[in-house]
Amino acid sequence: MGIYSLIGLSVIIVLLLVVRFWPEKQTVVETVPEKAAALPSNPIGTAATIGQRQLQQDLTGSALGDEGGLLLLADGRGQAGKIAAKLAIDTCLDLYQECQGQDKPQYYFRKAFQAANHKILSVLEDGRGSTCLAAAIIQRGLLYYALVGNSRIALFRDGDLVPVTEGQTIDILAQHRYQQGRITKEQALKLLHERRLYNFVGQDGFHDIEFFSEPIELQPGDIVVILSDGVTETAPWRQIEDCLGQAASPQEKAQQIIALVEGSSREDKDNASVILYDTYDPAQMPVEKKQGRKKKRSNHLEKIKQRLSDSLCL
């Protein structure tokens, strides 16, 4: 091997050694602190129990929008009550999108309830299945509501759960007729313990809907609640208020209310359901500010409280 070959081989070996042991360039990745991911905020909570019935015939439904949403609760009755409840919920949800019910709540309620009644009668023979139906629209800080049957729509504020609907049972009807002077006090008193329904969705004679007289202005921290009679006839009202007042998610609050029903010693428990909408937004109303904030009143809510007080004086 010639001298030049040796020199060339040496150069190659040196180059290989230089490449092998040359410090590698390290890529520095700059760690940018990530913003805390916003937890998905769902203001709606819902829960149910079958009670001691063989079939669950209560159903809830909801739809969320940019400035509120729709809450529905159907309490099925009769042999095909579950079918009637589902038909009512589906019809109301479909029409909510179609009619843009948030812009014309009373028009939406009237059309949706009538459509649900027609749908049930077209699918089921009259008398095989019917349902109570409660609906609430929360829109732009206002509460609109409508009811057929004996479920309860209520508003939780400042530790008090105030019913905003009365229900369509014989005892309530008797109170109204007494106040209108159509029956005597003695006749009304005889009917005060009669809780039988006189109106429901899924009958030829359906016509009455208990509407809001005027919308209720909501405040941060208010909770709109719809309860089936399986809850209101089993769980103590004060304990329901305690559940709603706890620092918990809307879903946890709903589950705690149903736990009251399941833990009750009452025999022959009915289906029980609750759906609620919690207006509290920690991004807009920090707890420390909320506590020091002067709470404004809703005149209409005060009128409802007075009406309830007057009805107890019968």
Legacy VTK file of the C-alpha trace (Angstrom):
# vtk DataFile Version 3.0
C-alpha trace
ASCII
DATASET POLYDATA
POINTS 314 float
0.000 0.000 0.000
1.463 3.375 -1.027
2.100 6.332 1.182
-0.811 8.247 -0.362
-3.179 5.411 0.306
-2.161 5.345 3.941
-2.613 9.097 4.241
-6.084 8.882 2.641
-7.109 6.041 4.944
-5.917 7.986 7.976
-7.888 11.036 6.949
-11.058 8.934 6.550
-10.544 7.349 9.978
-10.036 10.770 11.582
-13.188 12.121 9.920
-15.212 9.139 11.114
-13.930 9.619 14.663
-14.747 13.336 14.552
-18.293 12.613 13.368
-18.752 9.844 15.923
-17.735 11.917 18.936
-18.954 15.364 17.835
-21.458 16.663 20.415
-24.990 16.381 19.127
-27.078 19.511 18.862
-29.736 19.381 21.484
-33.194 20.572 20.597
-34.524 22.759 23.357
-38.286 22.618 23.603
-39.695 25.657 25.322
-42.428 24.633 27.692
-45.296 27.074 27.587
-47.602 26.772 30.580
-50.976 25.635 29.342
-54.039 27.461 30.439
-56.217 25.467 32.733
-58.731 23.713 30.537
-62.209 25.015 31.146
-64.340 22.305 32.613
-67.449 21.578 30.572
-70.282 23.493 32.193
-73.691 21.843 32.126
-76.294 23.743 34.163
-78.803 20.887 33.915
-79.126 17.990 36.339
-81.632 15.162 36.158
-82.299 11.978 38.112
-85.075 9.436 38.586
-86.099 6.348 40.514
-88.638 3.678 39.642
-89.861 3.567 43.232
-91.896 0.431 43.879
-93.546 0.366 40.489
-92.853 -2.302 37.870
-92.220 0.245 35.127
-90.604 3.665 34.995
-93.056 5.993 33.266
-91.408 9.310 34.128
-89.238 10.847 31.410
-87.271 14.093 31.232
-85.896 16.015 28.284
-83.863 19.162 27.760
-82.288 21.385 25.141
-79.534 23.943 25.711
-79.036 27.231 23.875
-76.631 30.149 24.078
-78.749 32.045 26.584
-80.671 29.334 28.409
-82.592 26.243 27.512
-85.697 24.093 27.788
-86.605 21.679 30.593
-89.305 19.008 30.208
-90.782 16.416 32.552
-93.507 13.968 31.535
-95.169 11.734 34.124
-96.845 8.924 32.182
-100.177 7.481 33.304
-102.094 4.365 32.409
-101.220 1.111 30.681
-99.153 2.837 27.984
-98.008 5.783 30.090
-94.358 5.380 29.175
-95.186 5.600 25.467
-97.352 8.668 26.070
-94.562 10.348 28.043
-91.998 9.680 25.306
-94.316 10.963 22.589
-94.864 14.162 24.586
-91.150 14.747 25.238
-90.130 14.065 21.626
-92.867 16.314 20.242
-91.898 19.205 22.516
-88.201 18.910 21.683
-88.886 18.821 17.942
-91.130 21.879 18.077
-88.703 23.805 20.279
-86.219 23.912 17.422
-88.838 24.416 14.749
-90.804 27.179 16.477
-87.846 28.850 18.146
-89.925 28.715 21.319
-87.460 30.893 23.209
-88.711 33.939 21.246
-92.440 33.249 21.702
-92.721 31.061 24.804
-96.490 31.110 25.221
-97.040 30.354 21.538
-94.523 27.518 21.800
-96.127 26.032 24.932
-99.604 26.113 23.463
-98.540 24.586 20.141
-96.272 21.944 21.728
-98.827 20.771 24.300
-101.612 20.576 21.728
-99.334 18.726 19.300
-98.300 16.282 22.034
-101.954 15.635 22.890
-102.791 15.007 19.221
-99.766 12.724 18.797
-100.671 10.568 21.780
-104.281 10.213 20.640
-103.154 9.288 17.111
-100.846 6.528 18.391
-102.749 5.242 21.417
-106.411 4.545 21.938
-108.009 7.117 24.211
-107.528 5.977 27.779
-104.629 3.553 27.200
-101.980 6.125 27.974
-101.692 9.769 28.974
-99.193 11.990 30.723
-98.709 15.003 32.910
-96.399 17.469 31.191
-94.341 20.298 32.665
-92.106 22.633 30.663
-89.857 25.568 31.532
-87.916 27.874 29.250
-84.966 29.822 30.632
-84.094 32.586 28.202
-82.149 35.846 28.576
-82.440 35.762 32.344
-86.198 35.110 32.374
-88.226 32.045 33.358
-91.309 31.022 31.360
-93.295 27.913 32.288
-96.372 25.847 31.512
-97.980 22.815 33.121
-100.647 20.199 32.557
-101.161 17.775 35.453
-99.761 17.642 38.955
-95.990 17.928 38.602
-94.459 20.993 40.234
-92.348 23.751 38.712
-90.519 25.701 41.395
-87.792 28.295 41.817
-85.060 27.967 44.454
-83.784 31.327 45.710
-82.083 32.420 48.929
-82.645 29.026 50.535
-86.378 28.858 49.708
-87.978 26.620 47.096
-91.087 28.464 45.876
-93.648 26.582 43.721
-94.642 28.728 40.738
-97.342 26.309 39.548
-100.330 25.006 41.487
-101.227 21.855 39.570
-104.479 20.641 38.049
-106.028 18.479 40.723
-109.517 18.536 42.215
-108.431 20.265 45.438
-106.813 23.139 43.525
-109.855 23.414 41.273
-112.068 23.595 44.368
-109.993 26.464 45.779
-110.307 28.406 42.528
-114.055 27.882 42.318
-114.462 28.958 45.933
-112.446 32.127 45.292
-114.624 32.793 42.231
-117.760 32.352 44.348
-118.925 29.330 42.373
-119.013 26.933 45.351
-119.421 27.402 49.074
-116.614 27.159 51.606
-118.126 23.942 52.965
-118.113 22.387 49.489
-114.510 23.490 48.933
-113.355 22.059 52.263
-114.829 18.656 51.389
-112.639 18.546 48.275
-109.368 19.748 49.800
-108.009 16.218 50.180
-109.017 15.122 46.681
-105.746 14.989 44.691
-107.190 13.330 41.615
-106.183 14.842 38.280
-108.811 16.576 36.214
-106.532 17.423 33.273
-103.692 15.646 31.433
-102.195 15.306 27.957
-103.642 12.467 25.903
-107.405 12.919 26.172
-110.100 14.298 23.911
-111.151 16.819 26.547
-107.693 18.311 26.982
-107.781 22.094 26.862
-106.430 23.819 29.972
-102.766 24.751 30.315
-101.425 26.464 33.427
-99.290 29.252 31.952
-96.990 31.828 33.514
-98.892 35.100 33.975
-95.642 36.973 33.450
-92.051 35.739 33.239
-89.945 35.662 36.396
-86.681 37.583 36.316
-83.916 35.218 37.354
-80.946 36.082 39.537
-77.487 34.452 39.615
-77.755 31.453 41.904
-81.429 30.733 41.179
-82.297 27.117 40.385
-85.322 26.221 38.261
-86.698 22.846 39.371
-89.366 20.507 37.971
-90.502 17.699 40.272
-92.883 14.846 39.567
-95.503 14.031 42.189
-93.451 10.992 43.167
-90.944 13.451 44.657
-93.314 16.025 46.147
-95.468 13.392 47.857
-92.512 11.541 49.349
-89.538 13.830 50.039
-89.921 16.555 52.705
-89.863 20.021 51.124
-87.324 21.316 53.643
-84.914 18.509 52.803
-85.272 19.210 49.073
-84.266 22.813 49.838
-81.237 21.536 51.772
-80.121 19.493 48.754
-80.454 22.467 46.420
-78.523 24.726 48.782
-75.428 22.542 48.897
-72.194 23.334 47.067
-72.558 20.615 44.445
-72.998 20.235 40.715
-76.511 20.343 39.218
-76.339 16.602 38.572
-75.302 15.875 42.153
-78.152 18.028 43.486
-80.670 16.130 41.364
-79.297 12.792 42.559
-79.446 13.895 46.196
-83.132 14.796 45.832
-83.910 11.369 44.386
-81.887 9.787 47.198
-84.410 11.354 49.607
-87.191 9.448 47.858
-85.267 6.192 47.805
-84.400 6.540 51.487
-87.983 7.263 52.535
-89.859 4.715 54.603
-93.080 5.453 52.738
-94.745 2.386 51.288
-95.842 2.051 47.672
-93.471 4.683 46.311
-94.350 6.049 42.900
-91.954 6.808 40.046
-90.046 9.952 40.973
-88.127 12.331 38.710
-86.449 15.708 38.903
-84.855 17.976 36.349
-83.241 21.288 37.265
-81.350 24.216 35.760
-78.775 25.980 37.927
-78.166 29.595 36.868
-75.062 29.985 39.015
-72.034 30.865 36.867
-68.772 31.109 38.857
-67.116 32.964 35.964
-69.651 35.774 36.243
-70.426 35.688 39.950
-67.500 34.694 42.218
-68.632 33.374 45.577
-67.013 36.167 47.592
-68.770 38.807 45.497
-72.064 36.997 45.553
-72.120 36.946 49.325
-71.690 40.701 49.553
-74.071 41.502 46.722
-77.385 43.063 47.554
-80.051 40.733 46.198
-82.783 42.325 44.186
-86.298 40.983 44.396
-88.659 39.727 41.757
-92.047 41.343 42.220
-93.753 38.482 40.437
-92.123 35.899 42.699
-93.332 37.851 45.730
-96.856 37.814 44.274
-96.630 34.034 43.902
-95.582 33.690 47.541
-98.556 35.829 48.580
-100.902 33.732 46.450
-99.645 30.571 48.138
-100.144 32.169 51.539
-103.694 33.195 50.641
-104.577 29.687 49.460
-103.540 28.263 52.834
-106.088 30.493 54.534
-109.026 28.621 52.970
LINES 1 315
314 0 1 2 3 4 5 6 7 8 9 10 11 12 13 14 15 16 17 18 19 20 21 22 23 24 25 26 27 28 29 30 31 32 33 34 35 36 37 38 39 40 41 42 43 44 45 46 47 48 49 50 51 52 53 54 55 56 57 58 59 60 61 62 63 64 65 66 67 68 69 70 71 72 73 74 75 76 77 78 79 80 81 82 83 84 85 86 87 88 89 90 91 92 93 94 95 96 97 98 99 100 101 102 103 104 105 106 107 108 109 110 111 112 113 114 115 116 117 118 119 120 121 122 123 124 125 126 127 128 129 130 131 132 133 134 135 136 137 138 139 140 141 142 143 144 145 146 147 148 149 150 151 152 153 154 155 156 157 158 159 160 161 162 163 164 165 166 167 168 169 170 171 172 173 174 175 176 177 178 179 180 181 182 183 184 185 186 187 188 189 190 191 192 193 194 195 196 197 198 199 200 201 202 203 204 205 206 207 208 209 210 211 212 213 214 215 216 217 218 219 220 221 222 223 224 225 226 227 228 229 230 231 232 233 234 235 236 237 238 239 240 241 242 243 244 245 246 247 248 249 250 251 252 253 254 255 256 257 258 259 260 261 262 263 264 265 266 267 268 269 270 271 272 273 274 275 276 277 278 279 280 281 282 283 284 285 286 287 288 289 290 291 292 293 294 295 296 297 298 299 300 301 302 303 304 305 306 307 308 309 310 311 312 313
